[in-house]
Amino acid sequence: MGIGEYPPEFNPKIHGPYNPGRYYGKADVPLGEVKVGQLGSWLSRRSFSPQAMFNGVCRAQWRWAQKYLLVKKGSFAPFAQFVVCLSTFYYFLQYRAHTNHRHTKYHCGMQVQCVAGRSRPSDKTVSGVLKKCLKMLSPQNEVKIVTSSRTDAEVHALCSSVHVDLLHRCRLKA
């Protein structure tokens, strides 16, 4: 079967108008009805040539189009399927970028960089320097920093806001 030709099994007198989503070869048992003992013989009756694989993909595409696109009253389903496929494709396209965040720890909304496998935050980060300076005020509570955003490597956050609650004793002279 070449490009633009009907399959050799197709007979317009028997089958009627040609449907590209239909297989015109000899009917076989569907995969859902095959027993485990018959699976080997069922697979041996299949053709795994590139042309047969291409024809199978084309038939599947035509069946999908006839079910979802080429209908009188369409629905949202083909658009939702397209969005899901596209988002899955872009997830795997950007997979390496997602795996880079496995090596950082997040605490209270702030990313804390740890030094050489230690669980203590480094003093060389912005949060580490800020905590060190705030501890010099000797508050009564533990210093917890809450930020409005985070930055990645080599990205500078100008005008980033930080919230800190510090408790102090009031020292009034009488």
C-alpha positions in Angstrom: 0.0 0.0 0.0 1.6 3.2 -1.1 0.6 6.8 -0.4 -2.9 7.6 -1.6 -3.8 4.0 -2.2 -6.4 1.9 -0.5 -5.3 -1.2 1.5 -5.4 -4.4 -0.6 -8.1 -5.9 1.7 -10.5 -3.0 1.1 -13.4 -3.8 -1.3 -15.9 -0.9 -1.9 -18.7 -3.3 -2.8 -18.4 -5.1 0.5 -17.2 -2.4 2.9 -18.9 0.7 1.5 -17.2 4.1 1.7 -13.5 3.9 2.8 -12.9 4.8 6.5 -9.2 5.4 7.3 -9.9 4.5 11.0 -11.0 0.9 10.2 -8.8 -2.2 9.8 -9.9 -4.0 6.6 -7.8 -7.2 7.2 -8.9 -10.5 8.6 -10.8 -10.0 11.9 -9.0 -11.4 14.9 -9.7 -11.8 18.6 -9.4 -8.4 20.5 -6.6 -8.2 23.0 -9.0 -7.9 25.8 -10.5 -11.3 25.1 -7.1 -13.2 24.6 -6.3 -15.7 27.4 -2.8 -15.8 28.8 -2.0 -19.2 27.1 -3.0 -17.8 23.7 -1.0 -14.5 24.0 2.1 -15.9 22.2 0.1 -17.1 19.2 -1.9 -13.9 19.1 1.3 -11.8 19.1 2.8 -14.0 16.3 -0.1 -13.1 14.0 0.8 -9.4 14.3 3.0 -7.6 11.8 5.7 -5.5 13.4 7.1 -4.0 10.2 7.5 -0.2 10.1 4.7 0.1 7.5 2.3 -1.9 9.7 3.2 0.2 12.8 2.7 3.4 10.8 -0.7 2.2 9.6 -1.7 1.3 13.1 -0.8 4.8 14.4 -2.7 6.4 11.5 -5.8 4.3 12.2 -5.6 5.2 15.9 -5.3 8.9 15.0 -8.3 8.7 12.7 -10.4 6.9 15.3 -9.5 9.6 17.8 -10.4 12.4 15.4 -13.7 10.7 14.4 -14.6 10.3 18.1 -13.6 13.8 19.4 -13.1 16.2 16.5 -15.2 15.3 13.5 -18.5 15.3 15.4 -21.7 17.5 15.0 -21.6 18.7 18.6 -18.1 18.9 19.9 -17.0 19.0 23.5 -14.1 20.3 25.6 -12.5 16.8 25.6 -10.0 17.2 22.7 -8.8 20.5 24.1 -8.3 19.0 27.5 -6.4 16.0 26.1 -4.2 18.4 24.1 -3.4 20.5 27.2 -2.6 17.4 29.2 -0.3 16.0 26.5 1.4 19.3 26.0 2.0 19.8 29.8 3.4 16.2 30.1 5.7 16.9 27.1 7.0 20.1 28.7 7.4 18.4 32.1 9.7 15.8 30.6 11.4 18.5 28.5 12.2 20.5 31.7 12.9 17.5 33.9 16.5 18.3 34.6 15.5 21.8 35.9 13.0 20.1 38.3 15.6 17.7 39.7 18.0 20.5 40.7 15.8 21.5 43.6 16.3 18.1 45.3 19.6 19.3 46.9 18.1 22.2 48.8 16.0 22.4 52.0 13.1 24.6 52.6 12.1 26.0 56.0 9.1 28.3 56.6 9.0 29.5 53.0 12.7 30.3 52.8 15.3 28.3 51.0 18.2 27.4 53.2 21.5 26.4 51.7 23.4 23.8 53.7 27.2 23.5 53.7 28.8 20.1 52.7 26.1 17.8 53.9 25.6 19.6 57.3 22.0 20.3 58.3 23.0 23.8 59.7 22.5 26.7 57.4 25.6 28.5 56.0 26.6 32.0 57.2 27.5 32.8 53.6 23.9 33.1 52.4 21.6 36.1 52.8 19.4 34.3 55.3 22.4 33.2 57.3 23.9 36.7 57.5 20.5 38.2 58.4 19.9 35.6 61.1 23.4 36.2 62.6 22.8 40.0 62.7 19.4 39.6 64.3 20.7 37.3 67.0 23.1 40.0 68.0 20.0 42.0 69.2 19.6 39.1 71.7 15.9 38.5 71.4 14.0 36.2 73.8 12.6 34.0 71.0 14.1 32.1 68.2 14.8 34.1 65.1 12.5 33.0 62.2 12.7 34.8 58.9 9.7 34.8 56.5 10.4 36.2 53.0 8.0 37.2 50.3 9.9 35.4 47.5 13.0 33.4 46.7 15.8 33.8 44.1 17.8 31.2 42.2 21.6 31.1 41.7 23.1 34.3 40.3 19.7 36.2 40.5 19.6 39.3 42.7 16.4 40.2 44.4 16.2 44.0 44.7 13.6 45.4 47.2 12.7 41.9 48.6 10.7 42.1 51.8 11.4 40.1 55.0 9.2 39.7 58.1 10.8 39.0 61.5 9.1 38.8 65.0 11.4 39.6 67.9 10.5 39.6 71.6 12.5 42.0 73.9 12.1 42.9 77.5 11.2 46.5 78.0 13.9 48.3 80.1 12.4 51.4 81.6 14.2 53.4 84.2 12.1 54.4 87.1 
